C-alpha cells in the first residue's frame, strides 16, 4: 500500500511539474521553427512513437493521464500521459518519451500531438536538440530538470520544440473525476 501511495504521489508531482510548464512557455521557448518546415528530429520522433496514435497503447505501456494543460496566454499542451518509470530513470531514449501528449477532441477521442522528454541530468539533448532548462528553486518544488517537447504530429507556429501550441485546446477535456 505504501509503495502504491509513493508511486501515486510521484505521478502527481510529475503531473504538477508538466502542467506548470505552461507558465514557463514564453521564458523557455526555442526560436520558432515554421510549422511547415521539415525537421529531421520530428521525423525520427514520429517514426519511433507512432504506436501512440492509439492512446490505449500508452496506457498499456504504463503511461497514466494527468489533466489537460492550458497556457496562461492561450494555447495548450494537451493531456499528458506520463510514464513514472521513465521519469525516474533519467535516460533519454527517442522511443521512450517520459510523456505522450494528446489533444481532446469534440467527439471524445484523443489525438496524438506531441511527446515530451524529461531528465534531471544535463545539459541534455536529443539528436543535437538542446532541452529547455528549469532551474531550482522553482514553483514545482523540484530540483533542476531539463525538458523537450517535440510537436511531431501537430504543427506549432511557435516552434516544433516550444512548450505551448496555440493550435491545441483543452476545450473538450473531460472534467477530472473526484
Secondary structure, DSSP 8 states (H G I E B T S, - for coil): -HHHHHHHHHHHHHHHHHHHGGGGTTTS------TTS--HHHHHHHHHHGGGGSHHHHHHTTEEE---EE-TTS-EEEEEEEEHHHHHH----TTS-SEEEEEE-TTS-EEEEEEEEEESSSS-EETTEE-EEE-SS-TTS---EEEEEE--SS--TT-TT-S-BTT---TT------
